[in-house]
Amino acid sequence: MKTSIIKRTMKWTALTVMVLIAVLAVHIYLVRKPGIDTRTRIMARIDIHQPLTRGQADSITNWLYRQQGVDHVLCNASTSIVVFTYSPLKANSDAITGRFITTLHYPHATRYVPTKKELRGGCPAGF
């Protein structure tokens, strides 16, 4: 009789542990699952590769703010780097960069995409 109680207890303990592990696995999947909604913002960077004046930086900032989906723009004239945030539901950074190059006539400008090593190391803004 004592053996059957121990077996029954072990069986229910094992079943409970398996159920808890399954619940934990589902929870981790749901929490880590990437989702894009109206609050999602992505940061993009454009390296201009030519010297900028403060007036040019202001015109770049104004032009980017007029692009649909762009929320915030930082343009550093001393480093010739532009960083902006945008909604991926309304805009695409490659399209914005392409229009930027053709509309504002900065043929050497490129969209900066950090490497995996740089992403692990910190903020890719590089100001």
Steps between C-alpha positions, in 0.01 A plus 500: 500500500782737583658427161178583316472836677859582405441393138180704479674805651795466260261460204305817587820692574647402162175590322487838675863577410437409133192724487692788658785457250248505212338817639844661535591409141178653365552812711858546373385454139222758535717756679797475262291483184575820307199706414459829320220727612421872495743567788798334331780737399818419312817706495689552175822680420622669182870577454536789256878472432549867425532812717177669608424854606252579775255625233525175307447303821188704570362442150570126532321494835199687358484274194507183711232629735272546197532131407202286597567285806810687618469600867832643607813619318851578623746644250856564609676739260845438648488122441270504192275239658120501506304278739123475484223288647199387303196275513552182294127493429519833316852517359801304381849626580645381168231695312556809715876478442450459125274805483746690721790430261308596185294790633767677703785406262737325738635229267755365751248456781440145617273335750713365781412146606696381805662158506386233745811568710418872515139426597622294794738781597254786545333791327589528128424874480869589528464864598 
